[in-house]
Amino acid sequence: MSIPGPGGQGLQLTPFRGLRYVAERVGSLAAVTSPPYDVVVRPEGLRELETADPYNIVRLILPQAGTPEARHRQAAETLRRWQADGVLAPDPEPALYVYEQRDGPTLQRGLIGALRLSPREEGIVLPHEEVMPHVVEDRADLMRATAAHLEPLLLAYRGNGNGTSGNGASGQGASGNGASGNGAAEQGTGGAARVIERTILREPLLSTTTEDGVDHHLWRVTNPADLVEVSTDLRHHQALIADGHHRWATYLRLREERREPGPWDFGLVLLVDTARYPLRVRAIHRLLRGLPPDEALPAVRRAFRVRTVDGPLPRALETLAEAAEAALAEATEAARAEPGAPNAFLLAGDGRFHLLDRPDPELLARTVPDGRPEAWRTLDATVLHHTLLDHLWNVPDTPEHIGYLHDSAAAVEQAERLGGTAVLMHPVREDVVHELARQGIVMPHKSTSFGPKPATGLVLRSLTLG
């Protein structure tokens, strides 16, 4: 059954008193920011962030200590100390925040605010991935300890702008974001779009350029008329969780623990209108720590076509993309007679690259669960988890056995260093993500990586502030 639409009671984005770094107390704003917690490559990336500045936000989102309890207690103590020392300070009044990221030709703007939480059944915020309980538990313990939302989720909605790349069927544009600084993608007609366009004409509240070359700008919106205009516009829209399923699930869990209305009824999010600023979707790769390639490859040879392909990594990824597109075209043609399986994977870890495609249809029929749409049953992540991991490789889906990495080079490097296998994935098509979400069907966890993702550390939400 499809999830109902918002019906006029859609997104409710409210102002909050942002907790922000005091620029004079840190080396630079760029040095205290971080990617989202699940994008940080561990341990190398974590160490780099910790040494970039003693006040880097990674000390709050990924605290290091001997036990989970000690980690969360340390984060809470660090947050309190930074506020007491004037490293972090609250803004004087509640506000929404216009946030801009610019990376060469890629431009993204959106609104950061506290979004009223709603269950999936209301059809206001649509998840598209399953979550891992142990991750939700960890994030919940951290939020309880700190009483803060340390990084915003990325939510996508389709406004009334005249985007140049928008896709009416999916609510998303092409996989790349090519909005120009002054192009048609900026000409919006919705109230939220107008407020953003007016706000960016002012001097920003903060500006910084992070190490990856991305420019970040933040503006504060406090004018009552502007806030009403945004609220009136957004209440007619629903949103897709583009990035942050575990944190959204954590928001909902912590709200359920409280009987009285209060700040836990809202969650920190960045809302992006994808009619104006299309997101890009990338894959999340798997690191099988305890499975070496010389064991992984023999186990799949009777179930998949296996070929060694040329490197280096960028060329091998191009070959994966070509195989995935070819498999999709073949499956689409074959579907007139019987469903096909457009799946392809790239294995690495032994200094070479191995392409897996053309899975055995009979094996898929036995191992992939029934009762779901064909689009779900043929997802690469579905086949990976149910056919490869569960059936052929017998690898438990636990942190000790499987790591999830956004960076393909990091996945290959760690596989080679640990003697494991990297499973490199091809991105899911955006229209598939949206169609399944509208049907109320969630994909396997870590199926997609939408972006650009907001930098962590530019604005926090303390649940103890008025």
C-alpha positions as CSV (number, residue, x, y, z in Angstrom):
1,M,0.0,0.0,0.0
2,S,1.3,3.4,-0.9
3,I,2.1,6.0,1.8
4,P,-0.5,8.8,1.8
5,G,0.5,12.3,0.8
6,P,0.8,15.3,3.2
7,G,-2.8,16.5,2.6
8,G,-2.1,20.1,3.6
9,Q,-0.4,19.1,6.9
10,G,3.0,18.6,5.5
11,L,6.5,19.7,6.5
12,Q,6.6,22.0,9.6
13,L,10.0,23.5,9.9
14,T,10.4,25.7,13.0
15,P,13.1,28.2,14.1
16,F,15.6,27.3,16.8
17,R,18.5,28.9,18.6
18,G,21.5,27.6,16.8
19,L,24.6,26.6,18.8
20,R,27.6,27.7,16.8
21,Y,31.4,27.9,17.1
22,V,32.8,31.3,18.2
23,A,35.2,32.1,15.3
24,E,37.7,33.9,17.6
25,R,38.0,30.8,19.8
26,V,39.0,28.3,17.1
27,G,41.8,28.1,14.6
28,S,39.3,28.3,11.7
29,L,35.7,27.3,11.0
30,A,36.9,24.9,8.3
31,A,39.2,23.1,10.8
32,V,36.4,22.4,13.2
33,T,34.0,20.9,10.7
34,S,33.6,17.3,9.7
35,P,31.8,15.1,7.2
36,P,28.7,13.3,8.7
37,Y,29.7,10.7,11.3
38,D,29.1,7.7,9.0
39,V,31.2,9.2,6.2
40,V,34.3,9.7,8.3
41,V,36.9,7.0,7.2
42,R,38.1,5.2,10.3
43,P,40.7,5.2,11.7
44,E,42.7,7.5,9.3
45,G,40.1,10.1,8.6
46,L,39.2,10.3,12.3
47,R,42.8,10.9,13.3
48,E,43.1,13.6,10.7
49,L,40.1,15.4,12.0
50,E,41.1,15.1,15.6
51,T,44.5,16.7,14.9
52,A,43.1,19.4,12.6
53,D,41.9,21.4,15.6
54,P,41.4,20.5,19.3
55,Y,37.8,21.7,19.0
56,N,36.9,19.7,15.9
57,I,33.3,18.5,16.0
58,V,34.4,14.9,15.4
59,R,35.1,14.8,19.2
60,L,31.4,15.1,19.7
61,I,30.0,13.0,16.9
62,L,32.6,10.2,17.2
63,P,34.1,10.4,20.7
64,Q,36.9,7.9,21.5
65,A,36.9,6.0,24.7
66,G,37.1,2.4,26.0
67,T,33.4,1.7,26.2
68,P,30.2,3.0,24.6
69,E,29.1,4.5,27.9
70,A,32.5,6.3,28.4
71,R,32.3,7.6,24.8
72,H,28.9,9.1,25.2
73,R,29.7,10.5,28.7
74,Q,32.9,12.1,27.2
75,A,31.0,13.7,24.4
76,A,28.5,15.2,26.8
77,E,31.3,16.5,29.1
78,T,33.1,18.0,26.1
79,L,30.0,19.7,24.8
80,R,29.3,21.3,28.3
81,R,33.0,22.3,28.6
82,W,33.1,24.0,25.2
83,Q,29.9,26.0,26.0
84,A,31.3,27.0,29.4
85,D,34.6,28.1,27.8
86,G,32.8,30.1,25.1
87,V,34.0,27.9,22.3
88,L,30.4,27.2,21.4
89,A,27.7,29.9,21.9
90,P,23.9,30.0,21.2
91,D,22.5,32.6,18.8
92,P,20.4,35.3,20.6
93,E,17.1,34.3,19.1
94,P,15.4,31.4,17.2
95,A,16.0,31.3,13.5
96,L,15.9,29.3,10.4
97,Y,19.3,29.1,8.5
98,V,19.9,29.4,4.8
99,Y,22.8,27.1,4.0
100,E,24.8,27.2,0.7
101,Q,27.4,24.8,-0.5
102,R,29.4,25.6,-3.7
103,D,31.9,23.2,-5.2
104,G,32.9,24.4,-8.6
105,P,29.8,24.2,-10.9
106,T,27.8,22.4,-8.1
107,L,25.6,24.7,-6.1
108,Q,23.2,23.6,-3.3
109,R,21.0,25.8,-1.1
110,G,18.5,24.8,1.5
111,L,17.0,25.6,4.9
112,I,18.2,24.3,8.2
113,G,15.6,24.1,11.0
114,A,13.9,22.0,13.5
115,L,11.4,19.8,11.7
116,R,8.3,18.4,13.6
117,L,8.7,14.6,13.7
118,S,6.1,12.4,12.1
119,P,5.7,8.6,11.7
120,R,6.1,7.1,8.2
121,E,2.3,6.4,8.1
122,E,1.5,10.1,7.9
123,G,3.4,10.3,4.5
124,I,5.2,13.5,5.4
125,V,8.7,12.2,5.7
126,L,9.5,9.2,3.7
127,P,12.4,6.8,4.5
128,H,13.8,4.7,1.7
129,E,16.3,2.5,3.6
130,E,16.2,0.1,6.5
131,V,18.2,0.9,9.6
132,M,20.6,-1.2,11.7
133,P,19.4,-1.4,15.3
134,H,22.9,-1.2,16.8
135,V,23.6,2.1,15.0
136,V,20.3,3.6,16.2
137,E,21.0,2.5,19.7
138,D,24.4,4.1,19.6
139,R,23.1,7.4,18.2
140,A,20.2,7.4,20.7
141,D,22.7,7.0,23.6
142,L,24.8,9.8,22.3
143,M,21.7,12.1,21.9
144,R,20.5,11.3,25.4
145,A,23.9,12.1,26.9
146,T,24.4,15.3,25.0
147,A,20.8,16.5,24.8
148,A,21.7,17.9,21.4
149,H,21.3,17.3,17.7
150,L,24.9,17.6,16.5
151,E,24.4,17.3,12.7
152,P,21.5,17.9,10.4
153,L,19.8,15.2,8.3
154,L,19.6,15.8,4.6
155,L,15.9,15.8,3.4
156,A,14.8,16.3,-0.2
157,Y,11.5,17.8,-1.3
158,R,10.2,19.0,-4.6
159,G,9.1,22.6,-4.4
160,N,7.5,24.8,-7.1
161,G,10.7,26.1,-8.6
162,N,11.6,26.0,-12.3
163,G,14.5,23.7,-12.0
164,T,16.5,22.9,-15.1
165,S,17.2,19.3,-14.1
166,G,14.1,18.3,-12.1
167,N,12.4,15.1,-12.8
168,G,8.6,15.1,-12.2
169,A,8.4,11.4,-11.9
170,S,11.1,11.0,-9.2
171,G,11.3,14.4,-7.5
172,Q,15.0,14.3,-8.3
173,G,17.2,15.4,-11.1
174,A,20.2,13.7,-12.8
175,S,22.8,12.1,-10.7
176,G,25.0,15.2,-10.9
177,N,24.2,18.7,-9.7
178,G,25.0,21.2,-12.3
179,A,23.0,24.2,-11.1
180,S,24.9,27.4,-12.0
181,G,25.4,30.4,-9.8
182,N,22.9,32.5,-11.7
183,G,21.0,30.0,-13.8
184,A,17.4,29.0,-14.1
185,A,17.7,26.5,-11.3
186,E,17.7,29.5,-8.9
187,Q,14.4,31.0,-10.1
188,G,11.9,29.5,-7.7
189,T,8.2,30.5,-7.3
190,G,7.5,28.9,-3.8
191,G,7.6,30.9,-0.6
192,A,10.6,29.1,0.7
193,A,12.5,29.7,-2.5
194,R,11.7,33.4,-2.4
195,V,12.9,33.7,1.1
196,I,16.2,32.0,0.3
197,E,16.7,34.2,-2.8
198,R,16.2,37.3,-0.7
199,T,18.3,36.1,2.2
200,I,21.4,35.4,0.1
201,L,21.6,39.0,-1.0
202,R,22.7,39.9,2.6
203,E,26.1,39.4,4.2
204,P,26.3,35.8,5.4
205,L,26.5,35.0,9.1
206,L,29.6,32.8,8.4
207,S,31.6,31.7,5.4
208,T,34.4,29.1,5.2
209,T,36.1,26.9,2.7
210,T,36.8,23.3,3.8
211,E,39.8,21.3,2.9
212,D,38.0,19.6,0.0
213,G,37.6,23.0,-1.7
214,V,33.9,23.4,-0.9
215,D,32.6,26.9,0.0
216,H,30.1,27.0,2.8
217,H,27.9,30.0,3.7
218,L,25.2,30.4,6.4
219,W,22.6,33.1,6.8
220,R,20.1,33.6,9.6
221,V,16.3,34.1,8.9
222,T,14.4,35.7,11.8
223,N,12.0,38.1,10.1
224,P,8.4,37.0,11.1
225,A,7.0,37.5,7.6
226,D,9.8,35.4,6.1
227,L,9.2,32.6,8.6
228,V,5.4,32.6,7.9
229,E,6.1,32.5,4.1
230,V,8.4,29.5,4.5
231,S,5.9,27.8,6.8
232,T,2.9,28.4,4.5
233,D,4.9,26.9,1.5
234,L,6.3,23.8,3.2
235,R,3.1,22.6,4.8
236,H,2.0,21.5,1.3
237,H,5.1,19.3,0.8
238,Q,6.5,15.9,1.9
239,A,10.1,15.0,1.9
240,L,12.4,12.0,1.3
241,I,15.1,11.2,3.7
242,A,18.1,11.6,1.4
243,D,20.8,11.1,4.2
244,G,20.3,10.3,7.8
245,H,17.9,7.3,8.2
246,H,19.6,6.2,11.5
247,R,19.4,9.7,13.0
248,W,15.7,10.0,11.9
249,A,14.9,6.7,13.5
250,T,16.8,7.9,16.6
251,Y,14.7,11.1,16.7
252,L,11.5,9.0,16.6
253,R,12.7,6.7,19.3
254,L,13.7,9.4,21.7
255,R,10.4,11.3,21.1
256,E,8.5,8.1,22.1
257,E,10.4,8.0,25.4
258,R,8.8,11.3,26.5
259,R,5.1,11.8,27.3
260,E,5.1,15.6,27.4
261,P,5.4,17.9,24.4
262,G,8.8,19.5,24.1
263,P,12.0,19.9,22.1
264,W,12.3,16.2,21.4
265,D,9.3,16.5,19.1
266,F,11.5,18.1,16.5
267,G,14.7,17.1,14.7
268,L,17.5,19.1,13.1
269,V,17.4,18.8,9.3
270,L,18.5,20.5,6.1
271,L,15.7,20.7,3.6
272,V,16.7,21.0,-0.1
273,D,14.3,21.8,-2.9
274,T,15.4,19.3,-5.6
275,A,13.4,21.1,-8.3
276,R,16.0,23.8,-8.0
277,Y,19.1,21.9,-6.7
278,P,19.1,18.3,-7.8
279,L,20.9,15.9,-5.5
280,R,23.4,13.3,-6.7
281,V,23.3,9.7,-5.7
282,R,26.3,7.6,-5.2
283,A,26.9,4.1,-3.9
284,I,28.1,2.8,-0.5
285,H,30.6,0.0,-0.6
286,R,31.1,-3.0,1.6
287,L,34.3,-4.1,3.3
288,L,34.2,-7.8,4.2
289,R,36.9,-7.9,6.9
290,G,37.1,-11.6,7.4
291,L,36.6,-12.9,3.8
292,P,39.7,-12.9,1.6
293,P,39.2,-12.7,-2.2
294,D,40.6,-16.2,-2.7
295,E,37.7,-17.5,-0.7
296,A,35.0,-15.1,-2.0
297,L,35.7,-15.7,-5.7
298,P,35.4,-19.6,-5.8
299,A,32.1,-19.4,-3.9
300,V,30.5,-17.3,-6.6
301,R,31.8,-18.7,-9.8
302,R,28.9,-21.1,-10.3
303,A,26.3,-18.4,-9.5
304,F,27.7,-15.4,-11.4
305,R,29.9,-14.7,-14.4
306,V,33.2,-13.7,-13.0
307,R,35.9,-11.7,-15.0
308,T,39.1,-10.0,-14.0
309,V,39.1,-6.5,-15.4
310,D,41.7,-3.9,-15.9
311,G,42.6,-1.2,-13.3
312,P,43.4,1.2,-12.0
313,L,40.4,1.8,-9.8
314,P,38.7,4.6,-11.9
315,R,38.9,2.4,-15.0
316,A,37.6,-0.6,-13.1
317,L,34.7,1.5,-11.8
318,E,33.9,2.6,-15.4
319,T,33.8,-1.1,-16.3
320,L,31.4,-1.8,-13.5
321,A,29.2,1.1,-14.6
322,E,29.2,-0.2,-18.2
323,A,28.3,-3.7,-17.0
324,A,25.5,-2.4,-14.8
325,E,24.0,-0.4,-17.7
326,A,24.3,-3.3,-20.1
327,A,22.7,-5.6,-17.6
328,L,19.8,-3.2,-17.1
329,A,19.3,-2.9,-20.8
330,E,19.3,-6.7,-21.2
331,A,17.0,-7.2,-18.2
332,T,14.6,-4.6,-19.6
333,E,14.5,-6.4,-22.9
334,A,14.2,-9.8,-21.4
335,A,11.4,-8.7,-19.0
336,R,9.0,-8.9,-21.9
337,A,9.3,-12.7,-21.6
338,E,10.5,-13.1,-18.0
339,P,12.1,-10.8,-15.4
340,G,15.8,-10.4,-15.6
341,A,18.5,-9.5,-13.0
342,P,20.4,-6.3,-13.8
343,N,23.1,-6.9,-11.1
344,A,26.8,-6.2,-11.2
345,F,29.5,-6.0,-8.5
346,L,33.2,-5.3,-8.4
347,L,35.4,-7.2,-6.0
348,A,38.8,-6.1,-4.9
349,G,41.4,-6.8,-2.2
350,D,44.0,-9.0,-3.9
351,G,45.6,-6.3,-6.0
352,R,43.2,-7.0,-8.9
353,F,39.6,-6.2,-9.8
354,H,36.9,-8.9,-10.4
355,L,33.6,-8.1,-12.1
356,L,30.6,-10.2,-11.1
357,D,27.4,-10.0,-13.3
358,R,24.8,-12.2,-14.8
359,P,23.6,-14.0,-11.6
360,D,21.9,-17.3,-11.9
361,P,18.1,-16.6,-12.0
362,E,17.2,-19.8,-10.3
363,L,19.5,-19.0,-7.4
364,L,18.0,-15.5,-7.1
365,A,14.5,-17.0,-7.1
366,R,15.5,-19.2,-4.1
367,T,17.4,-16.6,-2.1
368,V,15.7,-13.3,-2.6
369,P,12.5,-12.9,-0.5
370,D,9.1,-12.8,-2.2
371,G,6.3,-10.4,-1.5
372,R,8.2,-7.3,-2.6
373,P,8.1,-5.3,-5.9
374,E,10.4,-6.5,-8.7
375,A,12.3,-3.2,-8.4
376,W,13.2,-4.1,-4.8
377,R,14.0,-7.8,-5.6
378,T,16.5,-6.8,-8.3
379,L,18.3,-4.1,-6.3
380,D,22.1,-4.7,-6.1
381,A,21.9,-4.3,-2.3
382,T,19.1,-6.9,-2.1
383,V,21.0,-9.4,-4.1
384,L,24.2,-8.6,-2.2
385,H,22.7,-9.2,1.2
386,H,20.3,-12.1,0.5
387,T,22.2,-14.0,-2.2
388,L,25.9,-13.2,-1.7
389,L,26.3,-12.4,2.0
390,D,23.6,-14.7,3.4
391,H,23.7,-17.7,1.0
392,L,27.1,-17.9,-0.8
393,W,29.5,-16.3,1.6
394,N,27.7,-16.8,5.0
395,V,28.9,-13.4,6.3
396,P,27.0,-12.0,9.2
397,D,25.8,-8.4,8.9
398,T,27.6,-7.2,12.0
399,P,30.2,-4.4,12.5
400,E,32.8,-7.0,13.2
401,H,32.3,-8.6,9.7
402,I,31.1,-5.8,7.4
403,G,32.2,-2.2,7.1
404,Y,30.3,0.4,5.1
405,L,32.5,3.0,3.2
406,H,31.4,5.9,1.0
407,D,34.9,6.1,-0.6
408,S,35.8,3.3,-3.0
409,A,39.5,3.9,-2.7
410,A,39.4,3.6,1.1
411,A,37.4,0.4,0.7
412,V,40.0,-1.1,-1.6
413,E,42.9,0.1,0.6
414,Q,41.4,-1.3,3.8
415,A,40.6,-4.6,2.1
416,E,44.2,-5.1,0.9
417,R,45.6,-4.1,4.2
418,L,43.3,-6.4,6.2
419,G,43.3,-9.3,3.8
420,G,39.5,-8.9,3.2
421,T,37.3,-8.3,0.2
422,A,35.9,-4.9,-0.9
423,V,32.5,-5.2,-2.7
424,L,32.2,-2.0,-4.8
425,M,28.7,-1.1,-5.8
426,H,27.0,0.9,-8.6
427,P,24.6,3.7,-7.7
428,V,20.9,3.1,-7.6
429,R,18.8,5.0,-10.1
430,E,17.0,7.9,-8.3
431,D,13.6,7.1,-9.9
432,V,13.7,3.6,-8.3
433,V,14.5,5.2,-4.8
434,H,11.5,7.5,-5.0
435,E,9.1,5.0,-6.4
436,L,9.8,2.5,-3.7
437,A,9.6,5.2,-1.0
438,R,6.2,6.3,-2.3
439,Q,5.0,2.7,-2.0
440,G,6.2,2.5,1.5
441,I,9.0,0.0,0.6
442,V,12.4,0.5,2.2
443,M,15.6,-0.6,0.6
444,P,18.3,-2.6,2.4
445,H,20.4,-0.4,4.7
446,K,23.2,1.7,3.2
447,S,21.9,1.3,-0.4
448,T,22.4,5.0,-1.3
449,S,24.6,8.0,-0.6
450,F,22.8,11.2,-1.5
451,G,24.7,14.5,-1.6
452,P,26.1,17.0,-1.4
453,K,25.9,16.3,2.3
454,P,25.9,19.2,4.8
455,A,29.1,19.8,6.7
456,T,28.9,18.9,10.4
457,G,29.8,21.6,12.9
458,L,28.4,24.8,11.3
459,V,25.2,24.9,13.4
460,L,24.1,22.5,16.2
461,R,20.8,22.3,18.1
462,S,20.9,22.0,21.8
463,L,17.7,20.6,23.3
464,T,18.2,22.6,26.5
465,L,18.0,26.0,25.0
466,G,14.8,28.0,24.9
